[in-house]
Amino acid sequence: MAGCATFGSVDAIDLLLPALGLALFLEGLPWFVSPGGVRKTMTRIATLDDAPLRLLGLTMMSAGLLIAWWAVG
């Protein structure tokens, strides 16, 4: 694809679409397997302060970037 970023010999779009599909699958899996459990967890999360949630978000983003960097090479 012209003008698309590349990683080695792989276009970014060739990585983005499968990654998006996998993310949607993984996000939907708990809702399918245990909707009640997800509801309980969301209720507990809603009571937490912002600091632990920000730390969790930062940790997850960092892990995601490291995994993506490792996977690309």
N, CA, C and O atoms as a GROMACS GRO file, in nm:
protein
  292
    1MET      N    1   0.086  -0.118   0.000
    1MET     CA    2   0.000   0.000   0.000
    1MET      C    3   0.091   0.123   0.000
    1MET      O    4   0.179   0.135   0.085
    2ALA      N    5   0.070   0.213  -0.092
    2ALA     CA    6   0.154   0.331  -0.105
    2ALA      C    7   0.135   0.424   0.015
    2ALA      O    8   0.023   0.449   0.058
    3GLY      N    9   0.245   0.473   0.068
    3GLY     CA   10   0.240   0.568   0.178
    3GLY      C   11   0.216   0.504   0.313
    3GLY      O   12   0.204   0.575   0.413
    4CYS      N   13   0.210   0.373   0.319
    4CYS     CA   14   0.185   0.302   0.444
    4CYS      C   15   0.319   0.271   0.510
    4CYS      O   16   0.415   0.235   0.443
    5ALA      N   17   0.325   0.286   0.642
    5ALA     CA   18   0.447   0.255   0.714
    5ALA      C   19   0.477   0.105   0.701
    5ALA      O   20   0.386   0.023   0.695
    6THR      N   21   0.605   0.073   0.696
    6THR     CA   22   0.643  -0.068   0.687
    6THR      C   23   0.733  -0.106   0.803
    6THR      O   24   0.807  -0.023   0.856
    7PHE      N   25   0.726  -0.231   0.841
    7PHE     CA   26   0.812  -0.290   0.943
    7PHE      C   27   0.883  -0.406   0.876
    7PHE      O   28   0.827  -0.514   0.863
    8GLY      N   29   1.007  -0.383   0.834
    8GLY     CA   30   1.077  -0.484   0.756
    8GLY      C   31   1.009  -0.495   0.621
    8GLY      O   32   1.004  -0.398   0.545
    9SER      N   33   0.955  -0.611   0.591
    9SER     CA   34   0.885  -0.630   0.464
    9SER      C   35   0.734  -0.637   0.484
    9SER      O   36   0.661  -0.678   0.393
   10VAL      N   37   0.685  -0.597   0.602
   10VAL     CA   38   0.543  -0.607   0.634
   10VAL      C   39   0.483  -0.467   0.642
   10VAL      O   40   0.536  -0.381   0.712
   11ASP      N   41   0.372  -0.444   0.569
   11ASP     CA   42   0.303  -0.316   0.579
   11ASP      C   43   0.232  -0.306   0.713
   11ASP      O   44   0.189  -0.407   0.769
   12ALA      N   45   0.220  -0.184   0.764
   12ALA     CA   46   0.155  -0.162   0.893
   12ALA      C   47   0.011  -0.212   0.892
   12ALA      O   48  -0.035  -0.267   0.992
   13ILE      N   49  -0.059  -0.196   0.781
   13ILE     CA   50  -0.199  -0.239   0.774
   13ILE      C   51  -0.209  -0.391   0.785
   13ILE      O   52  -0.308  -0.443   0.836
   14ASP      N   53  -0.106  -0.462   0.737
   14ASP     CA   54  -0.104  -0.608   0.747
   14ASP      C   55  -0.088  -0.653   0.892
   14ASP      O   56  -0.125  -0.765   0.926
   15LEU      N   57  -0.035  -0.567   0.976
   15LEU     CA   58  -0.024  -0.596   1.119
   15LEU      C   59  -0.144  -0.542   1.197
   15LEU      O   60  -0.189  -0.604   1.293
   16LEU      N   61  -0.194  -0.428   1.154
   16LEU     CA   62  -0.301  -0.361   1.228
   16LEU      C   63  -0.432  -0.439   1.228
   16LEU      O   64  -0.494  -0.456   1.332
   17LEU      N   65  -0.473  -0.487   1.114
   17LEU     CA   66  -0.602  -0.556   1.106
   17LEU      C   67  -0.606  -0.685   1.187
   17LEU      O   68  -0.702  -0.707   1.261
   18PRO      N   69  -0.505  -0.772   1.176
   18PRO     CA   70  -0.508  -0.891   1.263
   18PRO      C   71  -0.499  -0.854   1.411
   18PRO      O   72  -0.562  -0.919   1.495
   19ALA      N   73  -0.421  -0.753   1.444
   19ALA     CA   74  -0.410  -0.711   1.584
   19ALA      C   75  -0.543  -0.657   1.636
   19ALA      O   76  -0.582  -0.685   1.749
   20LEU      N   77  -0.613  -0.582   1.554
   20LEU     CA   78  -0.744  -0.530   1.592
   20LEU      C   79  -0.843  -0.644   1.610
   20LEU      O   80  -0.920  -0.645   1.706
   21GLY      N   81  -0.842  -0.740   1.519
   21GLY     CA   82  -0.929  -0.856   1.531
   21GLY      C   83  -0.902  -0.935   1.658
   21GLY      O   84  -0.995  -0.977   1.727
   22LEU      N   85  -0.775  -0.955   1.688
   22LEU     CA   86  -0.739  -1.028   1.810
   22LEU      C   87  -0.781  -0.950   1.934
   22LEU      O   88  -0.832  -1.009   2.030
   23ALA      N   89  -0.760  -0.819   1.933
   23ALA     CA   90  -0.801  -0.736   2.048
   23ALA      C   91  -0.952  -0.743   2.069
   23ALA      O   92  -0.997  -0.757   2.183
   24LEU      N   93  -1.030  -0.736   1.963
   24LEU     CA   94  -1.176  -0.745   1.976
   24LEU      C   95  -1.218  -0.882   2.028
   24LEU      O   96  -1.308  -0.893   2.111
   25PHE      N   97  -1.153  -0.986   1.979
   25PHE     CA   98  -1.183  -1.120   2.026
   25PHE      C   99  -1.155  -1.132   2.176
   25PHE      O  100  -1.238  -1.181   2.252
   26LEU      N  101  -1.036  -1.087   2.217
   26LEU     CA  102  -0.998  -1.098   2.358
   26LEU      C  103  -1.084  -1.010   2.448
   26LEU      O  104  -1.113  -1.047   2.562
   27GLU      N  105  -1.125  -0.894   2.398
   27GLU     CA  106  -1.213  -0.807   2.477
   27GLU      C  107  -1.352  -0.867   2.491
   27GLU      O  108  -1.416  -0.849   2.594
   28GLY      N  109  -1.400  -0.938   2.390
   28GLY     CA  110  -1.533  -0.995   2.395
   28GLY      C  111  -1.542  -1.127   2.468
   28GLY      O  112  -1.650  -1.165   2.514
   29LEU      N  113  -1.430  -1.198   2.480
   29LEU     CA  114  -1.429  -1.330   2.542
   29LEU      C  115  -1.484  -1.332   2.684
   29LEU      O  116  -1.569  -1.416   2.714
   30PRO      N  117  -1.439  -1.244   2.775
   30PRO     CA  118  -1.495  -1.248   2.911
   30PRO      C  119  -1.645  -1.219   2.914
   30PRO      O  120  -1.717  -1.277   2.995
   31TRP      N  121  -1.692  -1.131   2.827
   31TRP     CA  122  -1.834  -1.099   2.823
   31TRP      C  123  -1.916  -1.220   2.778
   31TRP      O  124  -2.028  -1.239   2.824
   32PHE      N  125  -1.860  -1.301   2.690
   32PHE     CA  126  -1.929  -1.420   2.644
   32PHE      C  127  -1.925  -1.531   2.750
   32PHE      O  128  -2.026  -1.596   2.775
   33VAL      N  129  -1.808  -1.551   2.811
   33VAL     CA  130  -1.788  -1.660   2.906
   33VAL      C  131  -1.859  -1.634   3.039
   33VAL      O  132  -1.922  -1.725   3.094
   34SER      N  133  -1.849  -1.512   3.092
   34SER     CA  134  -1.904  -1.483   3.224
   34SER      C  135  -1.952  -1.339   3.235
   34SER      O  136  -1.885  -1.256   3.297
   35PRO      N  137  -2.066  -1.307   3.176
   35PRO     CA  138  -2.114  -1.169   3.182
   35PRO      C  139  -2.137  -1.121   3.326
   35PRO      O  140  -2.113  -1.004   3.356
   36GLY      N  141  -2.183  -1.210   3.414
   36GLY     CA  142  -2.205  -1.171   3.553
   36GLY      C  143  -2.074  -1.138   3.623
   36GLY      O  144  -2.066  -1.043   3.701
   37GLY      N  145  -1.971  -1.218   3.596
   37GLY     CA  146  -1.839  -1.193   3.654
   37GLY      C  147  -1.781  -1.060   3.607
   37GLY      O  148  -1.719  -0.987   3.684
   38VAL      N  149  -1.802  -1.030   3.480
   38VAL     CA  150  -1.754  -0.902   3.427
   38VAL      C  151  -1.827  -0.787   3.494
   38VAL      O  152  -1.766  -0.686   3.528
   39ARG      N  153  -1.958  -0.801   3.512
   39ARG     CA  154  -2.036  -0.696   3.579
   39ARG      C  155  -1.985  -0.671   3.720
   39ARG      O  156  -1.969  -0.556   3.763
   40LYS      N  157  -1.959  -0.780   3.794
   40LYS     CA  158  -1.907  -0.767   3.931
   40LYS      C  159  -1.771  -0.696   3.931
   40LYS      O  160  -1.746  -0.606   4.011
   41THR      N  161  -1.685  -0.739   3.839
   41THR     CA  162  -1.552  -0.678   3.830
   41THR      C  163  -1.560  -0.530   3.795
   41THR      O  164  -1.488  -0.449   3.853
   42MET      N  165  -1.648  -0.495   3.703
   42MET     CA  166  -1.664  -0.355   3.665
   42MET      C  167  -1.716  -0.272   3.782
   42MET      O  168  -1.676  -0.157   3.799
   43THR      N  169  -1.804  -0.330   3.863
   43THR     CA  170  -1.855  -0.260   3.981
   43THR      C  171  -1.742  -0.234   4.080
   43THR      O  172  -1.734  -0.125   4.137
   44ARG      N  173  -1.656  -0.332   4.099
   44ARG     CA  174  -1.540  -0.314   4.190
   44ARG      C  175  -1.443  -0.210   4.135
   44ARG      O  176  -1.392  -0.127   4.209
   45ILE      N  177  -1.418  -0.216   4.005
   45ILE     CA  178  -1.326  -0.121   3.943
   45ILE      C  179  -1.378   0.022   3.957
   45ILE      O  180  -1.300   0.116   3.977
   46ALA      N  181  -1.510   0.038   3.948
   46ALA     CA  182  -1.570   0.172   3.957
   46ALA      C  183  -1.546   0.236   4.093
   46ALA      O  184  -1.554   0.358   4.106
   47THR      N  185  -1.517   0.156   4.195
   47THR     CA  186  -1.494   0.211   4.329
   47THR      C  187  -1.348   0.248   4.354
   47THR      O  188  -1.318   0.310   4.456
   48LEU      N  189  -1.258   0.210   4.265
   48LEU     CA  190  -1.115   0.238   4.285
   48LEU      C  191  -1.084   0.385   4.258
   48LEU      O  192  -1.153   0.452   4.181
   49ASP      N  193  -0.979   0.434   4.322
   49ASP     CA  194  -0.930   0.568   4.294
   49ASP      C  195  -0.865   0.571   4.156
   49ASP      O  196  -0.841   0.467   4.095
   50ASP      N  197  -0.835   0.692   4.107
   50ASP     CA  198  -0.775   0.706   3.974
   50ASP      C  199  -0.632   0.653   3.967
   50ASP      O  200  -0.593   0.596   3.865
   51ALA      N  201  -0.554   0.669   4.072
   51ALA     CA  202  -0.411   0.633   4.068
   51ALA      C  203  -0.388   0.486   4.033
   51ALA      O  204  -0.309   0.458   3.943
   52PRO      N  205  -0.454   0.391   4.100
   52PRO     CA  206  -0.429   0.251   4.060
   52PRO      C  207  -0.477   0.219   3.919
   52PRO      O  208  -0.418   0.135   3.851
   53LEU      N  209  -0.584   0.284   3.876
   53LEU     CA  210  -0.632   0.261   3.740
   53LEU      C  211  -0.534   0.315   3.637
   53LEU      O  212  -0.510   0.252   3.534
   54ARG      N  213  -0.476   0.432   3.665
   54ARG     CA  214  -0.375   0.488   3.574
   54ARG      C  215  -0.252   0.398   3.568
   54ARG      O  216  -0.196   0.375   3.461
   55LEU      N  217  -0.211   0.345   3.684
   55LEU     CA  218  -0.096   0.256   3.688
   55LEU      C  219  -0.124   0.128   3.609
   55LEU      O  220  -0.038   0.080   3.536
   56LEU      N  221  -0.244   0.075   3.625
   56LEU     CA  222  -0.283  -0.044   3.549
   56LEU      C  223  -0.282  -0.013   3.399
   56LEU      O  224  -0.232  -0.093   3.320
   57GLY      N  225  -0.338   0.101   3.361
   57GLY     CA  226  -0.339   0.140   3.220
   57GLY      C  227  -0.199   0.156   3.164
   57GLY      O  228  -0.171   0.109   3.053
   58LEU      N  229  -0.111   0.221   3.239
   58LEU     CA  230   0.027   0.240   3.195
   58LEU      C  231   0.098   0.105   3.182
   58LEU      O  232   0.172   0.083   3.086
   59THR      N  233   0.075   0.017   3.278
   59THR     CA  234   0.137  -0.116   3.273
   59THR      C  235   0.090  -0.193   3.151
   59THR      O  236   0.170  -0.256   3.082
   60MET      N  237  -0.040  -0.189   3.124
   60MET     CA  238  -0.094  -0.262   3.009
   60MET      C  239  -0.044  -0.203   2.877
   60MET      O  240  -0.012  -0.277   2.784
   61MET      N  241  -0.038  -0.070   2.867
   61MET     CA  242   0.012  -0.008   2.745
   61MET      C  243   0.159  -0.044   2.723
   61MET      O  244   0.200  -0.075   2.611
   62SER      N  245   0.237  -0.040   2.830
   62SER     CA  246   0.380  -0.074   2.820
   62SER      C  247   0.398  -0.219   2.777
   62SER      O  248   0.480  -0.249   2.690
   63ALA      N  249   0.322  -0.308   2.839
   63ALA     CA  250   0.332  -0.450   2.802
   63ALA      C  251   0.291  -0.469   2.656
   63ALA      O  252   0.356  -0.545   2.583
   64GLY      N  253   0.186  -0.401   2.613
   64GLY     CA  254   0.143  -0.412   2.474
   64GLY      C  255   0.248  -0.364   2.376
   64GLY      O  256   0.272  -0.428   2.274
   65LEU      N  257   0.310  -0.252   2.408
   65LEU     CA  258   0.416  -0.201   2.320
   65LEU      C  259   0.536  -0.295   2.317
   65LEU      O  260   0.594  -0.318   2.211
   66LEU      N  261   0.573  -0.348   2.432
   66LEU     CA  262   0.686  -0.442   2.436
   66LEU      C  263   0.656  -0.569   2.355
   66LEU      O  264   0.742  -0.618   2.283
   67ILE      N  265   0.536  -0.620   2.368
   67ILE     CA  266   0.498  -0.739   2.292
   67ILE      C  267   0.497  -0.709   2.142
   67ILE      O  268   0.547  -0.789   2.063
   68ALA      N  269   0.442  -0.594   2.103
   68ALA     CA  270   0.440  -0.556   1.961
   68ALA      C  271   0.582  -0.538   1.909
   68ALA      O  272   0.612  -0.583   1.798
   69TRP      N  273   0.668  -0.474   1.986
   69TRP     CA  274   0.807  -0.452   1.945
   69TRP      C  275   0.879  -0.585   1.930
   69TRP      O  276   0.953  -0.606   1.834
   70TRP      N  277   0.856  -0.676   2.025
   70TRP     CA  278   0.919  -0.807   2.020
   70TRP      C  279   0.868  -0.887   1.900
   70TRP      O  280   0.946  -0.954   1.832
   71ALA      N  281   0.737  -0.880   1.874
   71ALA     CA  282   0.678  -0.959   1.766
   71ALA      C  283   0.725  -0.911   1.629
   71ALA      O  284   0.744  -0.992   1.538
   72VAL      N  285   0.744  -0.780   1.614
   72VAL     CA  286   0.786  -0.726   1.485
   72VAL      C  287   0.933  -0.755   1.459
   72VAL      O  288   0.974  -0.771   1.344
   73GLY      N  289   1.009  -0.761   1.563
   73GLY     CA  290   1.145  -0.802   1.539
   73GLY      C  291   1.246  -0.714   1.595
   73GLY      O  292   1.366  -0.740   1.579
   0.00000   0.00000   0.00000
